[in-house]
Structures are given as C-alpha cells and as structure tokens.
Amino acid sequence: MFSIGNNKLFSGNISPLFNKETAREVRNLHRKIDGYKPTPLISLEHLAKKLGLKDILVKDESSRFGLNAFKVLGGSYALAKLLAEKLDINVEQFDLKGIQSLLKEPVVFTTATAGNHGTGVAWAAREMGQKAVVFMPKGAASSSVERIKALGAECIITDVNYDDTVRLASQTALKNGWLLVQDTAWDGYETIPTWISQGYMTMADEAVEQLSEFSDSIPTHVMLQAGVGAMAGGVLGYLVDALGVQNFKAIVSEPVTADCVYQSAQDKSGKLVAVDGDLNSIMAGLACGEVNPVTWPILKDCAFAFAKVEDSIAATGMRILGNPLKGDRAITSGASGAINLGLLYAIANSPDKENLKRALGLTEESVVLIFSTEGDTDSDLYRKVVWEGLYPY
Ligand SMILES: Cc1ncc(COP(=O)(O)O)c(C=O)c1O
C-alpha cells in the first residue's frame, strides 16, 4: 500500500532561495490582498495518542482566500512580481487595486493545471484586473473547470496528461505573447517558478508562528506531499532556515503512479527521473511526472525520507480527517491534502510498524506537522470517498 525509504542523498545543505527574510516580503504581499487571514493550525491530539505519538498538527488550507487550496499563495506572488517588474517598481510598493490603471491593457497570464494552481492564477489575475487562460489535462474534474471559469478565466481542456499540457501552455504563450505562470521549472524557465515556490512560504511562515500556541514549538517531523515538488521544496527550504535542518525530519510523499521525486531519489547517477503515462490518481494535484529542478536540490539535500502511496491511503486520510476521534476537530481534506495523514495512519497500523517507526524516529514524544493543502476541491469525489467508502483501506 506504500513504500518508504530513507534519503541517501541527504546533505543538510540549505538553499539561498528560501528563507525567513524572503518569506517576510512574500507574506507582506499576501497581507495586502483582501481577505488575507492565516489558515488554522489544528491539533489532533487524540488521534496522535492513538497512533503512539505526542501530537499531530494539521495546517488546514481549505479556507485559503475562499479557494479551498493553498496554491493561490504561489500564483498571486508570481503575478505581483511580474506586474511589478513590468512597471519597474518594487513588489513592496505594489498596489493590487491600483495596478489596472497603470497598464494600457490587461496582461494575459496563462498556465497549465490539475486544478488548484489554475484556480489561484485565475483568481489572482481577476483580483489584479488582468486576464487568465488556463489549460487542463484530460480527465480534469468538472468542479475545477467550473470554478476556474467562474473566476472569469478561459479554460481549455487538452487530450494529454499534465506534463504535456504544461508544454502546450508554454508553446501557446510563446506564440500569443502571453505570460506563462507555471508552477514547475525547466532549463531557461526558472525565475517565475521560483517566485511561485517562494509564495508558498507564507503557509509555512504562518505555521511556524502558530506552533508557539502549542507546548512544543518545534515539530519533530514534517510531512509534505509532492506533485512536481514546488510546494514541498519551498516549504522545506523555509523550514530548515526557520527551525534548523537538524531539528526535524521531513518525509516527502507522492502517489505510486506519479512517483518522480521518489524515483529520482533512488537514482544512483543523480539524474532526475520522469514518469510517463496517464499518471492516474485520485490525488490530482500530485499527479505530475516530472520533478521541478528548482526545488529538487532542497528535497534531496534536506528530506529525511521519501514515500510513495496508493490512492486507498489518501482516501483513508480523507475519511479520518473528516470523521475525527472525540475531542479532535474535523477537517475537510481532498486526496492531495490527506495523503500524509493517511500515510501516518498506515505506518502506525502496519504489521511492520515497530521497524518503520524506529527507522523514521517516530516515538511517543513525536510532534508531526502535516499540511492539508486542499479541501473538497473535487466535491463529487470527496463524497464518494468519505460517504460511500470508495477506495477502502
Ligand atoms: C492540493 C495540492 N497539494 C499539493 C500539491 C503539490 O504541489 P507541487 O506540484 O508543487 O508539488 C498540489 C499541486 O497542484 C495541490 O493541488
């Protein structure tokens, strides 16, 4: 149901791109957006005791700007940086509402998305008075398509997988003179993806601030999920700067069908491994086959372990979060958000749990920080999993 392996590439090197100082600039930009509010950090202490841990702290992103996912943090920061650059001003001086009057005509931003990133770009473009064209891979959830269209963006559904949809969006941008705001990087396209990953630091910065509300202000473990690894890398990069790389263990997880980060970590030649095919998974946001080269160095240098996980584990995570033990709060989490709670549960209930826990250093003193990165973004699937028991444990 899952595989987990220690990271043999760990070096503890930290990245100059992700740190507390840049996070301050990013969060100041987010604070200027109407409706900005830190999302809650929720303790599931009863569940933690049941799993033989001290505490499980879940950062619940389902209320982020009313968009049901964290992703808008990256898109909004990148759009602001791009527009500030166009106007030759510093992003610190950026005025969201006034920007429209400074431009002769709206800028067209484009991107490819499994759903959440495109929602964020469409929303941020609308907030800043600009336009968005969003490409989605075949099989895209209709609720995501409708959400993106309702934000005023044009939405184009392709007949290819996520990674090929990214290539299509990139070619179309070049042809039409649009600005590509993609949440993954490749040779020669690194600046915008770096801004996007830096945008995600707000989520981690809030979490670190909120940790002080709990008795243990440093988690012993942080679990992050990866599609291309832009979020996991940005958040981990920030956390090693803020908390110290030696002070916690990071576990990075993916769907088994899209385990490009896991496979890259296994590759002895140190090359990035791409996974091809349909990348089918209920974890739509994590169904990416090519690793982001900007954030990969952080993952390989600072993650403690990598895991690949079947859909049934993420589905179990969704059911547990939505139906908590008495005294714990319910959290609505989509499959990409619930993978790590599901994985933690699966580790604690595995026939090999003693060995697994020992290898990961999980004990009754452990405090595990988890990011539930989305709510029920695919509401039909959410009900099928949580109400009807689709993908049983
Ligand atoms: C809900 C959710 N969680 C996590 C991720 C993973 O982000 P990344 O592709 O940066 O690894 C995504 C990506 O779309 C997502 O939508």
The ligand as an SDF file (V2000), in Angstrom:
LIG
                    3D

 16 16  0  0  0  0  0  0  0  0999 V2000
   -3.7230   20.3140   -3.0790 C   0  0  0  0  0  0  0  0  0  0  0  0
   -2.3420   20.1950   -3.5720 C   0  0  0  0  0  0  0  0  0  0  0  0
   -1.4070   19.7610   -2.7340 N   0  0  0  0  0  0  0  0  0  0  0  0
   -0.1240   19.6380   -3.1290 C   0  0  0  0  0  0  0  0  0  0  0  0
    0.2550   19.9400   -4.4230 C   0  0  0  0  0  0  0  0  0  0  0  0
    1.6770   19.6940   -4.8400 C   0  0  0  0  0  0  0  0  0  0  0  0
    2.3550   20.7870   -5.2660 O   0  0  0  0  0  0  0  0  0  0  0  0
    3.6290   20.6580   -6.2050 P   0  0  0  0  0  0  0  0  0  0  0  0
    3.1810   20.3470   -7.5830 O   0  0  0  0  0  0  0  0  0  0  0  0
    4.2940   21.9390   -6.0520 O   0  0  0  0  0  0  0  0  0  0  0  0
    4.4620   19.5290   -5.6770 O   0  0  0  0  0  0  0  0  0  0  0  0
   -0.6990   20.4070   -5.3210 C   0  0  0  0  0  0  0  0  0  0  0  0
   -0.3420   20.7740   -6.7030 C   0  0  0  0  0  0  0  0  0  0  0  0
   -1.1540   21.1640   -7.5020 O   0  0  0  0  0  0  0  0  0  0  0  0
   -2.0290   20.5450   -4.8870 C   0  0  0  0  0  0  0  0  0  0  0  0
   -3.0050   20.9710   -5.7080 O   0  0  0  0  0  0  0  0  0  0  0  0
  1  2  1  0
  2  3  1  0
  2 15  2  0
  3  4  2  0
  4  5  1  0
  5  6  1  0
  5 12  2  0
  6  7  1  0
  7  8  1  0
  8  9  2  0
  8 10  1  0
  8 11  1  0
 12 13  1  0
 12 15  1  0
 13 14  2  0
 15 16  1  0
M  END
$$$$
